[in-house]
């Protein structure tokens, strides 16, 4: 089977929004993710939809997440979202013709409770393309990595996407980057998720430090709240991850599907301009 992640990164920088399944309810969240993947407008050579989507699996104690995502995942849990329903939703998105990569972002405990190999195997069958597990550092991921291989059988194991932060020591950064698969999720700021007012001055240097040790794409998340900030990050990184701003904008709208399409169009358009300007400069 074609590797959807590699395909997505053929046109860089990519736009990667995050949205949790089950918020504000399960059916709406499926519609929203479908809308984020579907361009609201056709523009130039690239369409104005997401290139890859981080699909949120809700958990009662989301340590890496700020108040916007915490509140959304709490609503999802109160509405009865489960891992099983989330995987069924991914399968439904594939049935609806969503072809871009869908990366499952969630915490380790619910996966463990489901049964690690079963969770990974069921996620593969549903059409997931990889996993982001913020509370599972590489030093403790041996069990997960073994389950990825065991669940794959004769298929290519799905990647466990690793996260790096500005505080990562050089040796650790080198080790994680050297062994990275899929792409690297580079946290642009210290702290939890949530939009910030400005992009860190040292972001370019941080990206270059990571790139010294890996050939996989480097994507930046945490703190990107506006199309302008997305454009700034897109000029430096291989991908732009937008979580809290996406959840907040769509969650506050009376017409979440339309809001999702508009959100994707605005961010994708800003990143497209960056790509165009970048090509003109070089």
C-alpha atoms as an extended CHARMM CRD file, in Angstrom:
* protein
*
       282  EXT
         1         1  UNK       CA              0.0000000000        0.0000000000        0.0000000000  PROA      1               0.0000000000
         2         2  UNK       CA              1.1510000000        3.5380000000       -0.7820000000  PROA      2               0.0000000000
         3         3  UNK       CA              2.5850000000        5.3880000000        2.2210000000  PROA      3               0.0000000000
         4         4  UNK       CA              0.1620000000        8.2760000000        2.6680000000  PROA      4               0.0000000000
         5         5  UNK       CA              2.5090000000       10.2550000000        4.9460000000  PROA      5               0.0000000000
         6         6  UNK       CA              5.3200000000       10.2480000000        2.3760000000  PROA      6               0.0000000000
         7         7  UNK       CA              2.8210000000       11.2480000000       -0.3120000000  PROA      7               0.0000000000
         8         8  UNK       CA              1.5900000000       14.1840000000        1.7880000000  PROA      8               0.0000000000
         9         9  UNK       CA              5.0970000000       15.5810000000        2.1930000000  PROA      9               0.0000000000
        10        10  UNK       CA              5.7680000000       15.6770000000       -1.5440000000  PROA      10              0.0000000000
        11        11  UNK       CA              4.3700000000       19.2270000000       -1.4070000000  PROA      11              0.0000000000
        12        12  UNK       CA              5.8980000000       21.0650000000        1.5260000000  PROA      12              0.0000000000
        13        13  UNK       CA              5.1320000000       22.8210000000        3.8120000000  PROA      13              0.0000000000
        14        14  UNK       CA              2.0230000000       20.8700000000        4.7390000000  PROA      14              0.0000000000
        15        15  UNK       CA             -0.9470000000       22.0430000000        6.8220000000  PROA      15              0.0000000000
        16        16  UNK       CA             -1.8780000000       19.7310000000        9.6900000000  PROA      16              0.0000000000
        17        17  UNK       CA             -4.8530000000       20.6920000000       11.8730000000  PROA      17              0.0000000000
        18        18  UNK       CA             -5.8550000000       18.8050000000       15.0260000000  PROA      18              0.0000000000
        19        19  UNK       CA             -9.4410000000       17.9890000000       15.9770000000  PROA      19              0.0000000000
        20        20  UNK       CA            -10.7530000000       15.6070000000       18.6610000000  PROA      20              0.0000000000
        21        21  UNK       CA            -13.3240000000       12.9470000000       17.8140000000  PROA      21              0.0000000000
        22        22  UNK       CA            -16.5320000000       13.2860000000       19.8240000000  PROA      22              0.0000000000
        23        23  UNK       CA            -16.5300000000       17.0990000000       20.0450000000  PROA      23              0.0000000000
        24        24  UNK       CA            -19.0470000000       18.6820000000       20.1880000000  PROA      24              0.0000000000
        25        25  UNK       CA            -20.5640000000       15.2450000000       19.4480000000  PROA      25              0.0000000000
        26        26  UNK       CA            -19.3870000000       12.2340000000       17.4870000000  PROA      26              0.0000000000
        27        27  UNK       CA            -21.2960000000       12.8250000000       14.2400000000  PROA      27              0.0000000000
        28        28  UNK       CA            -20.3400000000       16.5050000000       14.0700000000  PROA      28              0.0000000000
        29        29  UNK       CA            -16.6780000000       15.7070000000       14.7340000000  PROA      29              0.0000000000
        30        30  UNK       CA            -16.6200000000       13.2420000000       11.8190000000  PROA      30              0.0000000000
        31        31  UNK       CA            -18.2220000000       15.8730000000        9.5850000000  PROA      31              0.0000000000
        32        32  UNK       CA            -15.6970000000       18.4840000000       10.7690000000  PROA      32              0.0000000000
        33        33  UNK       CA            -12.6820000000       16.2780000000       10.0530000000  PROA      33              0.0000000000
        34        34  UNK       CA            -14.1110000000       15.4550000000        6.6300000000  PROA      34              0.0000000000
        35        35  UNK       CA            -14.6050000000       19.1990000000        6.0290000000  PROA      35              0.0000000000
        36        36  UNK       CA            -11.0230000000       20.0130000000        7.0850000000  PROA      36              0.0000000000
        37        37  UNK       CA             -9.8280000000       17.4820000000        4.5210000000  PROA      37              0.0000000000
        38        38  UNK       CA            -12.0870000000       18.8840000000        1.8010000000  PROA      38              0.0000000000
        39        39  UNK       CA            -11.1030000000       22.1830000000        0.2120000000  PROA      39              0.0000000000
        40        40  UNK       CA            -13.5970000000       25.0100000000        0.5920000000  PROA      40              0.0000000000
        41        41  UNK       CA            -12.0810000000       26.6490000000       -2.4570000000  PROA      41              0.0000000000
        42        42  UNK       CA             -9.8760000000       25.4160000000       -5.2620000000  PROA      42              0.0000000000
        43        43  UNK       CA             -6.8490000000       27.6730000000       -5.4750000000  PROA      43              0.0000000000
        44        44  UNK       CA             -3.8650000000       27.4630000000       -7.7890000000  PROA      44              0.0000000000
        45        45  UNK       CA             -1.8830000000       24.2600000000       -7.9300000000  PROA      45              0.0000000000
        46        46  UNK       CA             -2.7950000000       23.1750000000       -4.4000000000  PROA      46              0.0000000000
        47        47  UNK       CA             -6.1900000000       22.8230000000       -2.8320000000  PROA      47              0.0000000000
        48        48  UNK       CA             -7.2100000000       24.6930000000        0.2860000000  PROA      48              0.0000000000
        49        49  UNK       CA             -7.7220000000       21.7250000000        2.5720000000  PROA      49              0.0000000000
        50        50  UNK       CA             -5.5570000000       19.9870000000        5.1540000000  PROA      50              0.0000000000
        51        51  UNK       CA             -2.6900000000       17.7840000000        3.9320000000  PROA      51              0.0000000000
        52        52  UNK       CA             -2.7230000000       15.6000000000        7.0430000000  PROA      52              0.0000000000
        53        53  UNK       CA             -4.9950000000       15.5980000000       10.1100000000  PROA      53              0.0000000000
        54        54  UNK       CA             -4.1250000000       14.8800000000       13.7110000000  PROA      54              0.0000000000
        55        55  UNK       CA             -7.2100000000       13.0480000000       14.9880000000  PROA      55              0.0000000000
        56        56  UNK       CA             -7.6540000000       13.4240000000       18.7440000000  PROA      56              0.0000000000
        57        57  UNK       CA             -8.4790000000       10.4890000000       21.0310000000  PROA      57              0.0000000000
        58        58  UNK       CA             -9.9430000000       11.8990000000       24.2400000000  PROA      58              0.0000000000
        59        59  UNK       CA             -8.5130000000       11.1260000000       27.6770000000  PROA      59              0.0000000000
        60        60  UNK       CA             -9.4930000000       12.3100000000       31.1580000000  PROA      60              0.0000000000
        61        61  UNK       CA             -5.9900000000       13.5900000000       32.0320000000  PROA      61              0.0000000000
        62        62  UNK       CA             -4.4600000000       15.1760000000       28.9010000000  PROA      62              0.0000000000
        63        63  UNK       CA             -1.2210000000       16.4940000000       30.4180000000  PROA      63              0.0000000000
        64        64  UNK       CA              0.2020000000       18.1240000000       27.2740000000  PROA      64              0.0000000000
        65        65  UNK       CA             -2.9530000000       20.0030000000       26.3740000000  PROA      65              0.0000000000
        66        66  UNK       CA             -4.0330000000       23.5120000000       27.2770000000  PROA      66              0.0000000000
        67        67  UNK       CA             -7.5170000000       24.6140000000       28.3780000000  PROA      67              0.0000000000
        68        68  UNK       CA             -9.1340000000       24.7130000000       24.9070000000  PROA      68              0.0000000000
        69        69  UNK       CA             -8.3220000000       21.1090000000       24.0150000000  PROA      69              0.0000000000
        70        70  UNK       CA             -8.8540000000       19.8980000000       27.5950000000  PROA      70              0.0000000000
        71        71  UNK       CA            -12.3580000000       21.3390000000       27.5760000000  PROA      71              0.0000000000
        72        72  UNK       CA            -13.1550000000       19.8580000000       24.1510000000  PROA      72              0.0000000000
        73        73  UNK       CA            -11.9530000000       16.3790000000       25.0900000000  PROA      73              0.0000000000
        74        74  UNK       CA            -13.8890000000       16.5770000000       28.3670000000  PROA      74              0.0000000000
        75        75  UNK       CA            -17.0650000000       17.3290000000       26.4050000000  PROA      75              0.0000000000
        76        76  UNK       CA            -16.2930000000       14.3850000000       24.1180000000  PROA      76              0.0000000000
        77        77  UNK       CA            -15.8890000000       12.0490000000       27.0990000000  PROA      77              0.0000000000
        78        78  UNK       CA            -19.1220000000       13.2830000000       28.6610000000  PROA      78              0.0000000000
        79        79  UNK       CA            -20.8730000000       12.5720000000       25.3590000000  PROA      79              0.0000000000
        80        80  UNK       CA            -19.5960000000        8.9850000000       25.5240000000  PROA      80              0.0000000000
        81        81  UNK       CA            -16.6270000000        8.8820000000       23.1470000000  PROA      81              0.0000000000
        82        82  UNK       CA            -14.4850000000        5.7380000000       23.4570000000  PROA      82              0.0000000000
        83        83  UNK       CA            -11.4240000000        4.3510000000       21.7080000000  PROA      83              0.0000000000
        84        84  UNK       CA            -13.6370000000        1.8340000000       19.9000000000  PROA      84              0.0000000000
        85        85  UNK       CA            -16.0100000000        4.5530000000       18.6470000000  PROA      85              0.0000000000
        86        86  UNK       CA            -13.0090000000        6.6740000000       17.6190000000  PROA      86              0.0000000000
        87        87  UNK       CA            -11.5550000000        3.8800000000       15.4850000000  PROA      87              0.0000000000
        88        88  UNK       CA            -14.9720000000        3.3110000000       13.9120000000  PROA      88              0.0000000000
        89        89  UNK       CA            -15.0510000000        7.0430000000       13.0980000000  PROA      89              0.0000000000
        90        90  UNK       CA            -11.6900000000        6.7860000000       11.3040000000  PROA      90              0.0000000000
        91        91  UNK       CA            -13.0940000000        3.8840000000        9.2570000000  PROA      91              0.0000000000
        92        92  UNK       CA            -16.1480000000        6.0230000000        8.4590000000  PROA      92              0.0000000000
        93        93  UNK       CA            -13.9280000000        8.8750000000        7.2430000000  PROA      93              0.0000000000
        94        94  UNK       CA            -12.1700000000        6.4620000000        4.8890000000  PROA      94              0.0000000000
        95        95  UNK       CA            -15.5460000000        5.2440000000        3.6290000000  PROA      95              0.0000000000
        96        96  UNK       CA            -16.4560000000        8.8460000000        2.8910000000  PROA      96              0.0000000000
        97        97  UNK       CA            -13.4260000000        9.1570000000        0.6530000000  PROA      97              0.0000000000
        98        98  UNK       CA            -10.9710000000       10.9750000000        2.9260000000  PROA      98              0.0000000000
        99        99  UNK       CA             -7.5910000000        9.9580000000        1.4850000000  PROA      99              0.0000000000
       100       100  UNK       CA             -5.1210000000       12.1740000000        3.3580000000  PROA      100             0.0000000000
       101       101  UNK       CA             -3.1060000000       10.7570000000        6.2880000000  PROA      101             0.0000000000
       102       102  UNK       CA             -4.9400000000       10.5210000000        9.6120000000  PROA      102             0.0000000000
       103       103  UNK       CA             -2.6150000000       10.3840000000       12.6270000000  PROA      103             0.0000000000
       104       104  UNK       CA             -4.1470000000        9.2940000000       15.9310000000  PROA      104             0.0000000000
       105       105  UNK       CA             -3.0800000000       11.5920000000       18.7580000000  PROA      105             0.0000000000
       106       106  UNK       CA             -3.8480000000       10.2350000000       22.2040000000  PROA      106             0.0000000000
       107       107  UNK       CA             -2.4940000000        9.2030000000       25.5740000000  PROA      107             0.0000000000
       108       108  UNK       CA             -1.0570000000        5.8300000000       26.4970000000  PROA      108             0.0000000000
       109       109  UNK       CA             -3.4680000000        4.5930000000       29.1780000000  PROA      109             0.0000000000
       110       110  UNK       CA             -6.6030000000        4.2120000000       26.9980000000  PROA      110             0.0000000000
       111       111  UNK       CA             -4.5140000000        2.3940000000       24.3680000000  PROA      111             0.0000000000
       112       112  UNK       CA             -3.1110000000        0.0620000000       27.0060000000  PROA      112             0.0000000000
       113       113  UNK       CA             -6.5810000000       -0.5780000000       28.4390000000  PROA      113             0.0000000000
       114       114  UNK       CA             -7.8840000000       -1.4420000000       24.9560000000  PROA      114             0.0000000000
       115       115  UNK       CA             -4.9780000000       -3.8670000000       24.4710000000  PROA      115             0.0000000000
       116       116  UNK       CA             -1.9260000000       -2.4740000000       22.7070000000  PROA      116             0.0000000000
       117       117  UNK       CA             -1.6060000000       -4.9300000000       19.8110000000  PROA      117             0.0000000000
       118       118  UNK       CA             -5.3710000000       -4.9990000000       19.2880000000  PROA      118             0.0000000000
       119       119  UNK       CA             -5.5220000000       -1.1840000000       19.3480000000  PROA      119             0.0000000000
       120       120  UNK       CA             -2.7540000000       -0.8430000000       16.7670000000  PROA      120             0.0000000000
       121       121  UNK       CA             -4.1560000000       -3.6240000000       14.5630000000  PROA      121             0.0000000000
       122       122  UNK       CA             -7.6850000000       -2.1620000000       14.7040000000  PROA      122             0.0000000000
       123       123  UNK       CA             -6.2880000000        1.3170000000       13.9680000000  PROA      123             0.0000000000
       124       124  UNK       CA             -4.4910000000       -0.0330000000       10.8880000000  PROA      124             0.0000000000
       125       125  UNK       CA             -7.6570000000       -1.7770000000        9.7230000000  PROA      125             0.0000000000
       126       126  UNK       CA             -9.6390000000        1.4480000000       10.2330000000  PROA      126             0.0000000000
       127       127  UNK       CA             -7.2160000000        3.3890000000        8.0380000000  PROA      127             0.0000000000
       128       128  UNK       CA             -4.9960000000        5.2520000000       10.5110000000  PROA      128             0.0000000000
       129       129  UNK       CA             -1.4950000000        6.1820000000        9.3560000000  PROA      129             0.0000000000
       130       130  UNK       CA              0.4180000000        6.5970000000       12.6040000000  PROA      130             0.0000000000
       131       131  UNK       CA              0.3400000000        7.5810000000       16.2620000000  PROA      131             0.0000000000
       132       132  UNK       CA              1.3400000000       10.5080000000       18.4560000000  PROA      132             0.0000000000
       133       133  UNK       CA              1.4600000000        9.6170000000       22.1630000000  PROA      133             0.0000000000
       134       134  UNK       CA              2.6050000000       12.6990000000       24.1420000000  PROA      134             0.0000000000
       135       135  UNK       CA              3.0270000000       10.8870000000       27.4640000000  PROA      135             0.0000000000
       136       136  UNK       CA              5.1560000000        8.0810000000       26.0250000000  PROA      136             0.0000000000
       137       137  UNK       CA              8.8180000000        9.1730000000       25.8360000000  PROA      137             0.0000000000
       138       138  UNK       CA             11.1150000000        7.1890000000       23.5100000000  PROA      138             0.0000000000
       139       139  UNK       CA             12.8580000000        5.6470000000       26.5220000000  PROA      139             0.0000000000
       140       140  UNK       CA              9.5700000000        3.9750000000       27.4840000000  PROA      140             0.0000000000
       141       141  UNK       CA              8.2000000000        3.1850000000       24.0290000000  PROA      141             0.0000000000
       142       142  UNK       CA              9.7520000000       -0.2600000000       23.5410000000  PROA      142             0.0000000000
       143       143  UNK       CA              6.4520000000       -2.0480000000       24.2590000000  PROA      143             0.0000000000
       144       144  UNK       CA              4.5800000000        0.1810000000       21.8080000000  PROA      144             0.0000000000
       145       145  UNK       CA              7.2340000000       -0.2480000000       19.1080000000  PROA      145             0.0000000000
       146       146  UNK       CA              7.1440000000       -4.0390000000       19.5510000000  PROA      146             0.0000000000
       147       147  UNK       CA              3.3390000000       -3.9880000000       19.2720000000  PROA      147             0.0000000000
       148       148  UNK       CA              3.6050000000       -1.9060000000       16.0660000000  PROA      148             0.0000000000
       149       149  UNK       CA              5.7630000000       -4.6110000000       14.4870000000  PROA      149             0.0000000000
       150       150  UNK       CA              3.6650000000       -7.5060000000       15.8170000000  PROA      150             0.0000000000
       151       151  UNK       CA              0.3970000000       -5.9250000000       14.6490000000  PROA      151             0.0000000000
       152       152  UNK       CA              1.6730000000       -5.1590000000       11.1690000000  PROA      152             0.0000000000
       153       153  UNK       CA              2.2040000000       -8.7700000000       10.0910000000  PROA      153             0.0000000000
       154       154  UNK       CA              3.3570000000       -8.5710000000        6.4840000000  PROA      154             0.0000000000
       155       155  UNK       CA              2.3740000000       -4.8840000000        6.2710000000  PROA      155             0.0000000000
       156       156  UNK       CA              4.6780000000       -1.9290000000        6.9130000000  PROA      156             0.0000000000
       157       157  UNK       CA              4.4640000000       -1.0060000000       10.6390000000  PROA      157             0.0000000000
       158       158  UNK       CA              2.7980000000        2.3320000000       11.2910000000  PROA      158             0.0000000000
       159       159  UNK       CA              5.1060000000        5.0370000000       12.6890000000  PROA      159             0.0000000000
       160       160  UNK       CA              5.1070000000        6.2580000000       16.2660000000  PROA      160             0.0000000000
       161       161  UNK       CA              5.7200000000        9.9690000000       15.7390000000  PROA      161             0.0000000000
       162       162  UNK       CA              8.2260000000       11.3870000000       18.2070000000  PROA      162             0.0000000000
       163       163  UNK       CA              8.0470000000       14.8310000000       19.8010000000  PROA      163             0.0000000000
       164       164  UNK       CA             10.9700000000       17.1540000000       20.4430000000  PROA      164             0.0000000000
       165       165  UNK       CA             11.0050000000       20.3930000000       22.4390000000  PROA      165             0.0000000000
       166       166  UNK       CA             13.3320000000       23.4100000000       22.7420000000  PROA      166             0.0000000000
       167       167  UNK       CA             14.4130000000       21.9810000000       26.1040000000  PROA      167             0.0000000000
       168       168  UNK       CA             15.5580000000       18.6360000000       24.6150000000  PROA      168             0.0000000000
       169       169  UNK       CA             19.3020000000       18.1900000000       25.3160000000  PROA      169             0.0000000000
       170       170  UNK       CA             21.4650000000       17.8070000000       22.2030000000  PROA      170             0.0000000000
       171       171  UNK       CA             22.2450000000       14.1250000000       22.7970000000  PROA      171             0.0000000000
       172       172  UNK       CA             18.5750000000       13.2590000000       23.2610000000  PROA      172             0.0000000000
       173       173  UNK       CA             17.5630000000       15.3380000000       20.2620000000  PROA      173             0.0000000000
       174       174  UNK       CA             20.1400000000       13.5700000000       18.1070000000  PROA      174             0.0000000000
       175       175  UNK       CA             19.0300000000       10.1030000000       19.2860000000  PROA      175             0.0000000000
       176       176  UNK       CA             15.3080000000       10.7830000000       18.7400000000  PROA      176             0.0000000000
       177       177  UNK       CA             15.8030000000       12.4940000000       15.3850000000  PROA      177             0.0000000000
       178       178  UNK       CA             18.1150000000        9.7610000000       14.0810000000  PROA      178             0.0000000000
       179       179  UNK       CA             15.5080000000        7.0670000000       14.7670000000  PROA      179             0.0000000000
       180       180  UNK       CA             12.4400000000        9.0900000000       13.7750000000  PROA      180             0.0000000000
       181       181  UNK       CA              9.7910000000        7.6930000000       11.4280000000  PROA      181             0.0000000000
       182       182  UNK       CA              7.0560000000        9.5080000000        9.5100000000  PROA      182             0.0000000000
       183       183  UNK       CA              7.9020000000       13.0130000000       10.6700000000  PROA      183             0.0000000000
       184       184  UNK       CA              9.0830000000       14.8120000000       13.7920000000  PROA      184             0.0000000000
       185       185  UNK       CA              6.6280000000       16.8120000000       15.8660000000  PROA      185             0.0000000000
       186       186  UNK       CA              8.6840000000       19.7740000000       17.0370000000  PROA      186             0.0000000000
       187       187  UNK       CA              7.1410000000       21.6490000000       19.9510000000  PROA      187             0.0000000000
       188       188  UNK       CA              7.9310000000       25.3050000000       19.2570000000  PROA      188             0.0000000000
       189       189  UNK       CA              7.4940000000       26.5060000000       22.8490000000  PROA      189             0.0000000000
       190       190  UNK       CA              7.6920000000       25.0680000000       26.3430000000  PROA      190             0.0000000000
       191       191  UNK       CA              4.4160000000       24.4210000000       28.1490000000  PROA      191             0.0000000000
       192       192  UNK       CA              1.0490000000       23.0620000000       27.0700000000  PROA      192             0.0000000000
       193       193  UNK       CA             -0.8390000000       23.4830000000       23.8010000000  PROA      193             0.0000000000
       194       194  UNK       CA             -2.5200000000       26.8060000000       23.0930000000  PROA      194             0.0000000000
       195       195  UNK       CA             -2.2160000000       29.7410000000       20.7150000000  PROA      195             0.0000000000
       196       196  UNK       CA              0.5440000000       32.2870000000       21.4740000000  PROA      196             0.0000000000
       197       197  UNK       CA              0.8520000000       35.8980000000       20.3480000000  PROA      197             0.0000000000
       198       198  UNK       CA              4.1540000000       35.4770000000       18.5190000000  PROA      198             0.0000000000
       199       199  UNK       CA              6.4380000000       32.8690000000       17.0100000000  PROA      199             0.0000000000
       200       200  UNK       CA              9.6490000000       32.1530000000       18.9320000000  PROA      200             0.0000000000
       201       201  UNK       CA             12.6960000000       34.0340000000       17.6050000000  PROA      201             0.0000000000
       202       202  UNK       CA             14.8540000000       30.9300000000       17.8990000000  PROA      202             0.0000000000
       203       203  UNK       CA             12.5360000000       28.6520000000       15.9060000000  PROA      203             0.0000000000
       204       204  UNK       CA             14.6680000000       28.6140000000       12.7400000000  PROA      204             0.0000000000
       205       205  UNK       CA             17.7680000000       27.6430000000       14.7090000000  PROA      205             0.0000000000
       206       206  UNK       CA             15.8250000000       24.9480000000       16.5710000000  PROA      206             0.0000000000
       207       207  UNK       CA             14.5710000000       23.4300000000       13.2860000000  PROA      207             0.0000000000
       208       208  UNK       CA             18.1040000000       23.4760000000       11.8630000000  PROA      208             0.0000000000
       209       209  UNK       CA             19.4250000000       21.7060000000       14.9790000000  PROA      209             0.0000000000
       210       210  UNK       CA             16.9120000000       18.9020000000       14.4510000000  PROA      210             0.0000000000
       211       211  UNK       CA             17.5460000000       18.6640000000       10.7040000000  PROA      211             0.0000000000
       212       212  UNK       CA             21.2430000000       18.0230000000       11.3230000000  PROA      212             0.0000000000
       213       213  UNK       CA             20.2780000000       14.5760000000       12.6320000000  PROA      213             0.0000000000
       214       214  UNK       CA             17.4320000000       13.3950000000       10.3910000000  PROA      214             0.0000000000
       215       215  UNK       CA             16.0640000000       13.2900000000        6.8650000000  PROA      215             0.0000000000
       216       216  UNK       CA             12.3860000000       12.9400000000        7.9280000000  PROA      216             0.0000000000
       217       217  UNK       CA             10.2120000000       16.0700000000        7.7230000000  PROA      217             0.0000000000
       218       218  UNK       CA             10.1630000000       18.4410000000       10.7010000000  PROA      218             0.0000000000
       219       219  UNK       CA              6.7190000000       19.8070000000       11.6060000000  PROA      219             0.0000000000
       220       220  UNK       CA              6.0890000000       22.5340000000       14.1530000000  PROA      220             0.0000000000
       221       221  UNK       CA              3.1750000000       22.7140000000       16.5770000000  PROA      221             0.0000000000
       222       222  UNK       CA              2.0520000000       24.3710000000       19.8330000000  PROA      222             0.0000000000
       223       223  UNK       CA              1.2750000000       28.0690000000       19.7660000000  PROA      223             0.0000000000
       224       224  UNK       CA              0.2810000000       28.6780000000       16.1360000000  PROA      224             0.0000000000
       225       225  UNK       CA             -2.9670000000       30.6380000000       16.2660000000  PROA      225             0.0000000000
       226       226  UNK       CA             -3.3010000000       32.7040000000       13.0800000000  PROA      226             0.0000000000
       227       227  UNK       CA             -2.7930000000       32.2280000000        9.3230000000  PROA      227             0.0000000000
       228       228  UNK       CA              0.0270000000       34.8080000000        9.5300000000  PROA      228             0.0000000000
       229       229  UNK       CA              1.8510000000       32.7640000000       12.1630000000  PROA      229             0.0000000000
       230       230  UNK       CA              1.2630000000       29.6110000000       10.0900000000  PROA      230             0.0000000000
       231       231  UNK       CA              2.8800000000       31.3470000000        7.1190000000  PROA      231             0.0000000000
       232       232  UNK       CA              5.9000000000       32.3420000000        9.2410000000  PROA      232             0.0000000000
       233       233  UNK       CA              6.3490000000       28.7780000000       10.4920000000  PROA      233             0.0000000000
       234       234  UNK       CA              5.7370000000       27.3460000000        7.0070000000  PROA      234             0.0000000000
       235       235  UNK       CA              8.6540000000       29.3940000000        5.7000000000  PROA      235             0.0000000000
       236       236  UNK       CA             10.9390000000       27.4930000000        8.0910000000  PROA      236             0.0000000000
       237       237  UNK       CA              9.4150000000       24.0410000000        8.6820000000  PROA      237             0.0000000000
       238       238  UNK       CA              8.1590000000       21.1360000000        6.5490000000  PROA      238             0.0000000000
       239       239  UNK       CA              4.7370000000       21.2410000000        8.1980000000  PROA      239             0.0000000000
       240       240  UNK       CA              2.5370000000       23.4870000000       10.3290000000  PROA      240             0.0000000000
       241       241  UNK       CA              0.4300000000       21.9080000000       13.1110000000  PROA      241             0.0000000000
       242       242  UNK       CA             -2.5480000000       23.9090000000       14.3900000000  PROA      242             0.0000000000
       243       243  UNK       CA             -4.5440000000       22.5390000000       17.3230000000  PROA      243             0.0000000000
       244       244  UNK       CA             -6.0940000000       24.8990000000       19.8690000000  PROA      244             0.0000000000
       245       245  UNK       CA             -6.9710000000       27.6090000000       17.3400000000  PROA      245             0.0000000000
       246       246  UNK       CA             -8.6880000000       25.0180000000       15.1430000000  PROA      246             0.0000000000
       247       247  UNK       CA            -10.7090000000       23.5290000000       18.0260000000  PROA      247             0.0000000000
       248       248  UNK       CA            -11.6220000000       26.9550000000       19.4260000000  PROA      248             0.0000000000
       249       249  UNK       CA            -12.7450000000       28.4210000000       16.0810000000  PROA      249             0.0000000000
       250       250  UNK       CA            -14.8540000000       25.4240000000       15.0880000000  PROA      250             0.0000000000
       251       251  UNK       CA            -16.1920000000       24.8010000000       18.5910000000  PROA      251             0.0000000000
       252       252  UNK       CA            -17.4120000000       28.3860000000       18.9140000000  PROA      252             0.0000000000
       253       253  UNK       CA            -19.2610000000       28.3650000000       15.5990000000  PROA      253             0.0000000000
       254       254  UNK       CA            -22.9730000000       27.7140000000       15.1390000000  PROA      254             0.0000000000
       255       255  UNK       CA            -22.0500000000       26.1960000000       11.7680000000  PROA      255             0.0000000000
       256       256  UNK       CA            -19.0160000000       24.0130000000       12.5840000000  PROA      256             0.0000000000
       257       257  UNK       CA            -18.7770000000       22.3430000000        9.1530000000  PROA      257             0.0000000000
       258       258  UNK       CA            -18.6320000000       25.6620000000        7.3300000000  PROA      258             0.0000000000
       259       259  UNK       CA            -16.2280000000       26.9890000000        9.9630000000  PROA      259             0.0000000000
       260       260  UNK       CA            -13.9360000000       23.9980000000        9.4090000000  PROA      260             0.0000000000
       261       261  UNK       CA            -13.8520000000       24.5610000000        5.6540000000  PROA      261             0.0000000000
       262       262  UNK       CA            -13.1700000000       28.2640000000        6.1010000000  PROA      262             0.0000000000
       263       263  UNK       CA            -10.4770000000       27.6360000000        8.7120000000  PROA      263             0.0000000000
       264       264  UNK       CA             -8.6830000000       25.1450000000        6.4770000000  PROA      264             0.0000000000
       265       265  UNK       CA             -8.9720000000       27.4660000000        3.4760000000  PROA      265             0.0000000000
       266       266  UNK       CA             -7.5160000000       30.4690000000        5.3220000000  PROA      266             0.0000000000
       267       267  UNK       CA             -4.5590000000       28.5870000000        6.8160000000  PROA      267             0.0000000000
       268       268  UNK       CA             -3.8240000000       26.6230000000        3.6500000000  PROA      268             0.0000000000
       269       269  UNK       CA             -3.9610000000       29.8110000000        1.5850000000  PROA      269             0.0000000000
       270       270  UNK       CA             -1.5030000000       31.5900000000        3.9080000000  PROA      270             0.0000000000
       271       271  UNK       CA              0.8910000000       28.6360000000        3.7660000000  PROA      271             0.0000000000
       272       272  UNK       CA              0.5370000000       28.4650000000       -0.0410000000  PROA      272             0.0000000000
       273       273  UNK       CA              1.6380000000       32.1000000000       -0.2910000000  PROA      273             0.0000000000
       274       274  UNK       CA              4.6920000000       31.2780000000        1.7930000000  PROA      274             0.0000000000
       275       275  UNK       CA              5.5820000000       28.4490000000       -0.5660000000  PROA      275             0.0000000000
       276       276  UNK       CA              5.1900000000       30.7420000000       -3.5670000000  PROA      276             0.0000000000
       277       277  UNK       CA              7.2830000000       33.5020000000       -1.9790000000  PROA      277             0.0000000000
       278       278  UNK       CA              9.9250000000       30.9600000000       -0.9710000000  PROA      278             0.0000000000
       279       279  UNK       CA             10.2420000000       29.7560000000       -4.5540000000  PROA      279             0.0000000000
       280       280  UNK       CA             10.5180000000       33.3360000000       -5.8190000000  PROA      280             0.0000000000
       281       281  UNK       CA             13.3430000000       34.1300000000       -3.4080000000  PROA      281             0.0000000000
       282       282  UNK       CA             15.4630000000       31.1550000000       -4.3660000000  PROA      282             0.0000000000
